[in-house]
Amino acid sequence: MKQILECVPNISEGRDEKKIKIIAETVKSVPGIKLLNIDPGKATNRTVFTFVGEPENVIQAAFLLIKKTQSLIDMSKHKGEHPRMGATDVCPLVPISNITMSETIKWAHILGKRVADELKIPIYFYENAAKKEIRKNLAHCRSGEYEGLEKKLSDPKWKPDFGPSIYNESIKKSGLTAISARDFLIAYNINLNTTSTRRANSVAFDIREAGRIKREGGELNGKIITDTNGKPMREPGLFTDVKGIGWFIEEYGIAQISYNLTNINKSPLHSVFDKTCERAQDRGLRVTGSELIGLVPKKVLIDAGIHFLKKQKRSIGISEKEIIKIAIKSLGLDEIAPFDPNERIIEFLLKEKNKKQLINLSLKDFIYETSSESPAPGGGSISAYCGSMGIALGTMVANLSAHKRGWDDKWEEFSRWAEKGILLQEKLLNLVDKDTEAFNKIIEAFRLPKNSEDEVFNRKKAIQSATKNAITTPYTIMETAFDSMEIMKVMVEIGNPNSITDAAVGALCARTAILGAFLNVKINCGDYNDKIFVQEIIKKGDELVKKSSKLEKEILDLTNSKI
């Protein structure tokens, strides 16, 4: 399996579109690199690039980006709200797939050495790639920023990990670059209804791990409290793995709190948002929205959407798309600019779009494709889709029941049923295409050459393997559709009485899916040579048909008794 590495370089240019485009084209010129996102900021005068690929390609693209920014950006003329010290300010590497952190660290060191050797740019390594403990924290590396770089390089304690330590005209132009290997970092800004940086900072200090310096009486102007070594003592903030600072964004005309979340499992984004709202309100401020910089893992918005739905006492058994929509609206991610999840969620960008998938067709196109002379989609795919419609109805009744007036004490119970239903629905939808793929694999196997004994043997083996898959796939449809009938029965028993007939129709669809899929199981069994396997799966299929028929009758009898 391919190793996938992500690179998220931040360059000190967010206003000159021509320069940004040139740098983007430089990244895209490397084979195997997928440029996922470009996020420029005019006020910060900074652009965040996000690209992924196999490690060697990523390192090449990162090197070329740093080289191009060195030629295009003059740090002696740079101004911006965001702390910075170089034309390519930071260049973090993030392990995405099939690659360890230790391997990522090695790649970071390879990149840093090459940049130092070939471009003569000083390099600091930070976070997991740090060679010195004091450099783990990027804020320490960046202290003094670009303006303090000449003095910093003369301090032996801050000698670069690689590259020149004597300040010269080249460094004056390029500044210094910090390279890291780190876990996924969420750059997240929260908008406030104030222009005061000081008030924004007061909230940030409540939230961030570093907290604030302790002062006598807790007063802003109180005397600093020191430890036995004379160092200022700190009052920690509410969250670990969170960095934060307040600033004024002239472009938006508001103050923001800029956070870096380095461990979303310990400090989820939605929890940071909620506490920021709470602490802002304590100071007479109001959070008006928020802003994600660059890309975000899907989990962040799914977790946030579920969190806000639960706060509203609403069912979370809804589609992924709707959960993400709730997250976007609750966090106010679209206050400043439109937020398109298809362009901002990393999994959506990495996913290969297959327009040929049946489930991506419109209802009308799906029907027309089915009625065409093509043998697929056939009975198995239609059975899976019929089953997905059935459980969709059962899930709908669960959601309607969760939101029924006067049933507020029951919403969690119905939400759990809806959650289960949405998972079964997704499984059946996936089986629509899997059944067609199973049929196509049989056709492909029959088309294999048979000009020699080896080819004949391999062809027979491929046909048998494909045939078994064409048996087990519709059998999985049977099992999944049968599991869904439990939900329909419960909804007829305890669900919203105005919708019990919808649950009953769902049960009819589910049983149809079971019977239809079983026909496919049986016809494909005729071509499979392992008769013991065939006997066992036919027996299990017969049992599922009998159970589903009995359950269907119970559901219909109960429904008719209530209408």
N, C-alpha and C positions, 0 to 999 in steps of 0.2 A: 504493500500500500504506500501511496505517495506521502512524503512528509510535507506538511503545509506550514509555512511560516508567514506571519504578518509583520509588516513594517509600517510604523506610524510617524514619519518624520514631520517635525514642525519647523517651517521656515519663516524667516523674519521678513515676509512680504505678503500683504493682504489687500493691497490697493491697485497694483499694476497688473491688470488682467493679462496683458501681453506676456509679461515675465512668468506669471503663474502657468499660462498655457504652454510656454516653451518648456518649463520644468516638467509639466505633466506629460508632454510628448516624449521627453527624455526617458521617463519611467516606462511608458508604454512601448518604447522601442526595444525593450528586452524581451526576448521570446519567453513564453510561459508565465508572464506576469499579468495579473488582472488588477487594474486600477479600480478600486471599489468606490472611492469617495474623494472629493476635493472640497474642503470647507474653509473658504477665506473669511477673514474678519477685518473690516476696515478700521474700526476703532483700535483693535489690538495690533493692527498691521502685521498679521500673522496668518499663515495658511497651514492647515493640517491635511496631509495626504494619507490615504490608507490604501495599501496594496498588498496582495498575497501571491504566493507561488512556492515552488520548491526552494530550499535554502540557498543553493548556489545562485539561482536566478535572482532571488530577493537581495542577496548581498551585492550582486552586480548592479541591480537597479538602484539600490541605496547609495552605492559609491558614485554612480553617474549623477544622481540627484544632488549629492553633496558637492560634487565637482561643478555642476552647472550653477548651483546657487552661489558658489564661491566666485564665479565669473560675473554673475548678474547683480549681486547684492553687495552694496557698500555699507558696512555696519557703522562707519563713522558718520553716516547721514541718516541713520535709522531712528525713528521715533514711534512709540506705540505704548499702549496701556499695559501690555503683558510683560512680565519679567522675561529677559532674554540676554544671551551673551554671545550668540553667533548667527551667521547667515543661515546655516542649518543649526538651529538652536539645540534641539534634541532629536535623537533617532533611535527610538525604542524598537526592539524586536520582541514579538509575542508568539509563543508556541500555540498553534491552532489545532493541528491534527497529526498524530503519529510521531510526534517529536517531543523530547523531554526538555525540561528547563535547563538541565546541565548541558545538553547539546546546543540549546539556544545561546547559552553563555559563551560557548566556544565560538559560535558564529559571530557574536557581538565583538569578541576580541579580535577575530580575523578581520572584520570590517574596520575596527578602530585602528589596527596596525597599518592596514592598507591606506586608509585616509591620511594617517600621519606621515607615512613613508612617501607616498606619491604626491599628496597635495600640500604637505607641510602645515597642516592644521592641528593645533593642540587638541588632545582628546582626554576627556574625563569619562570613566566608566561609573555608572550609578546603579542603584537597586541591586538586583541579583548579580549583575556583571561587575559590581564594584570590587576593586582590588584592595581598597582600604575601607575600614568601617565607617570613617567620617564621611565617605563619599556615597554611602548607600542612599542618603536623603538628597534628592535633587535640589531642594531649597538650599542646602549647605553648598553644593557645587556652584549654584547660581548666585550666591551671596555677592553683593557688589555689582552684579550684572556686568554688562559690556563696559560701562564707564569705569569700573574698578578693575578691569582685567589686567592692565599693565602692572599695577601694584600687586595684584594677586599672584601673577606668574613669577614675580621676584621672591615670593615667600616659599622657602623650601617645602613647607607643609603642603603647598598647593601646586607642586610641580606636576605637569601633566603626566598621565599614565603612559601616553605615547605622544611623540611629536615635540616640536621646539618649545623651550621654556623662556627664551629671550624674546621679548616683545619687539616686533619689527613691522614694516609697512604692510607685509602680507597679512599678518595677524590683525593689524589695525583694520583692514578691510573685511576679513573673513570672520574675525572673532574666534571663539572656541566652540567645539561641538561636544555634547554629552551623549554617550551611547549606552544603551542599557538592554538587559534582558529582563522582562517583567511579565507578570500576569496581566490579564486584560484590565485596562484602566478606563474608567468612565470619566470623561471631562464634562462637567455638568454645571451650568450657571442658573441661579435662581434670581428672578427679577423682583425688585421691590418698588413700592410707590414712594420713593424718596430719591433725592439727588445727593444725599449725604454718605460719603464713603465711610466716615467715622461710625455712623449708625449701622451701616452694612457690616463693618468689621466687628462691631459689638455682638451681632448675631452670629457671625462666622466663628468668633472665639468661643461661643457657647457650644458649637457643634463639633468643630475640628478636634482631632486627637490631641494636638499640641496645646489646646486650650488658650489660657491667657496667663500672664505674669501675675502672681499674687501680690496684692497691695494691702496695707493696713486699713482696716475698716471696710475693705471691699470697694473703696472709692477710687475713681479713675485717677485722681491726683494724689492718692495716698502713697505713703512711702513704700518702696519695693521691699518685700520680705525676702531675705536671703537665707541660704543654708549655712552650715558650719564652714564651708569653703568660700563663702562670700558670693556664691552664684545665685542669681534670682530663682526663686521657687515658682513652680507653675501649678495652676489649677487646671487639671485635664478637662477636655471637652466631653461631650456625651458619646461620641463614636470613635472607635478605633479605625485605623486604615482610612482616615478621611483627612485631607488637607483642605484648607479654605482661607480665602482672603476676600475682603470687600474692595470694590472699585467702582468708579463712575464711568459709564459708557456714553460718550458724547453722541455717538451715532444713534443711540436709542433714547437719549435724554433721561436715563434712569441709572440708579446704582444697582449693581448686581453683587451677589456672592458667588465667587468662582470656586467650585469644589473639584477635587480629584478624588475619586473613590477607587481605592486599590484592592478592595476585597468585598465584592458585592454580596457574598454569602454572610459575612460578619456584619456589614453595614449596608443593607439594601437601599437602593436609591429612593424608594417610596418612603422609607422610615426617615431618611435624612430630610426629604421634602416636608413631611408632616411636622417634624420637630422644628424645622426652620420656620414654618408657618406659625407654630405655637410661640416660639421665642420672638419672632418679629411682632406678633400681635401684643405680646407683653410690653413692647417698647412703642406701641402706637403705630406700628408699621403694618403693611399688608403685602403678602406675596401675591403678585399679579399673574405670574406664569413662570415658565422655566425654559431652558435651552440646552439641548444636547449638542456637544461638539463632536463631529466625526460620526463614527458608527457605534452601534450598541448591540450586544447579544440579545437575542429574542427573549431569553429568560428574564431580563430586566423589566421589559414592558409587560410580559405575561404575569410576572409576580406582582407588579404594580397594579395591573388591571384587576387581578383577583383580590388584592388588598382593598381596593376602593369599592369593589362590588360587595365584599363582606361588610365593610363599614356601612354601606347602604342597606344591608340585609337583603341583598338580591342574589338570585341563583348565579352560580359560576359555571353552570353546565351549558355554556353557550360556545359558539365557534371561536377559534383562535383570533380570527379577524375582528370580531366584536370585542373581545377582551382587550386587544391592543388599542382599539378605538377608545374604549373607556379610559385606558391609561393615558393616552395622548390628551384627551379632554380634561382629565382630572389633574394632570401635572401642568396643564397649560403649555404644552410643547409647541403649539401652533400660534402662540400669542404674537411673537415677533415676525415669524415667517412660516409659510406652510411646512408641515411635517409629513413627508411621504414615507410610510414604513417600508415600502418596497425599495426605497433608495437609502434607507438609514439603518436597517436591521441586517447584520452581517450574514446571517443564515440565508436570508432571502436573496442576497447578492451572490452568494456562493452557489446557490442551488441552480443546477442546469435546468433551464426552462424547456419543457418538452411539449410543444404545441400539438403534437400528435396524440397526446393522452386523451382518452375518451372523456374523462371527468373534467377536462378543460373546455369541452364543447358546450355550446348552448343547448338547452333542452330540445329546441327544434333541430339543430344540427345533429344531435345525438340520435334522434329518431330517424332522420334521413339517412344517417350513416348505417343504422341498423337495417333499414329497409332496402339498402342498396344491394347489388349483386355480390358484394364482398361477403365471405362466409363469417367474418368476425367484425363486430361483436356478435356473439351468438347467445344461446340460452344461458350459459353460465354467467356471462357479464350482465345480462338482463336480470337474472336472478339476484345477483349481488346488488344491482341498483334498486331492484324492487325491495330487497331487504333494507337498504339504506333509507329508502323513503318510509318504510314501516317504522324503524326506530326513530327517524326524524319526528314522526307524529307522536310517538311515545314520549320523546324528550320535550316536545312542545307542550304536552299536557303537564309534564313535571314543572316546566318553567312557568306556565300559567298558574299552576297551583301554588308555586312558591311566592307569586306576586298577588295572590288573591286577597282582596280586602277582608280583614277579620281573621286571616290565617297567619298573621305575623309570627306566631310562636312555632309555626311548622316550616318556615322557609328553609332552614338548614337541612331538614329531612328530604324535602323535595329537591333541593340543590344537589344533594348527594346522588339521587336517582338521575338527575339531569346530567351530572358529570359522567356517570357510568354510561348513560345513553350516548353522549357525544363521542366517547371513545369507541364504542361499538359502531357508531355511524361512520367515523373516520376509517375504521378497519374495513368495513364493507365497501366504502367508496374506493379504497385502494385495491380491493379485490376485483372491482370492475375491470381495471386494466390488467391486473395479474392473470385473470382468466383468459383474456384475449392474448396476452403474451404467452401463456401456456400452450394455446392452440398454435400460435405462430412458430413456437419452438419445435413442435411436431413436424410442421411443414418444412422447416429448415433442415431437420434431421433427415427427412425423406429425400431431400435434394442433395445430400452429401454424395460424393463420388463412390463408385463400387467397381473400380477397374482392377483391383487386386484383392487378395485374401485379407490383407490388413485393412484395406479400405472397407471391405464388406463387414468385417468384424467391428470396426469402429462405428460404421453406420448403424448396425443393429444395436450396438450398445447405446448410441446417442438416441435412437428411436425409443428404446425401452426407458431411458432416463427421462426423456421428454413426456412419454406416456404416463409415467408415474406422477410426474408433476401435474399433468392434466387431470389426474384422479384426485390428488391431495388438495389441489386448489379449490375445486367446487365443494369438496368435503369440508374445507375450512369455512366456506360460505354457509354451509348447513349448520355447523356448530355455532358460528357467530350469530346467525339469524335466530337460532333457537335460544341462545343466551338473551337476546333482545326481548323475547316474548315475556320474560319475567317482569320486565319494566312495564310493558303494556298491561299485564294482569294487575300489577300493583296500582297503576294509574286508574284502572276501571274500579278497583276496590276503594281507594282512598283519595283519588285525585279530584280535581275540580269537576263537579257534577255536570257542568255545562259542556264539558269536553270529553266525556267518557266514550262517546261514539268515535271520536278521533283516535283514541287509544285502541279501540276495537278494530278500526280499519287498519291501524298499524299492525295488529296481530294477524289480520288476513294477509297483508303484504309479506310479513315474516314467514308465515307458513307456505305461501306461494314460493318464496325464495328457497325454502328448504326442499320442497317437492321438485322445483325446477332444477336446482343444483344436483339433486340426487339422480335425476335423469342423465345428467352429464357424467356423473361418477360412473354410473352403470355402463353407459355406452363406451367409455374409454377403458373400462376394465376388460372389455372383450379383446383388446389388443395387447394386454399386459401378460407376460409369461409367468410371473410369480403368482400361481393360483392360490397359495396359502394367504398371501397378502390380499388378494382379490376377495377371497371368501370372508376374511375378517372385516374388511372395510364395507362390504355389502351388508354384512350382519349389523355393523354399527349404524350404517345409514338407515336400515330398516327400523331400528330401534328409535332413531331420532324422528323419523316420519311418524311413527306411532305416538311417541310422546308429544310431538307438536300438534297432531290431530286432536289428541285428548285435551291439550292445553287450549287450543283454539276453541273447542266446544265449551270449555269452562268459561272462557272470556266472553264468548258470545251469549251464553246463557245468563251470565251475571249482568252483562250490558242490557240485554232485553228485559231483565227483571227491574231495571232502574229507569227505563224510559217509557 
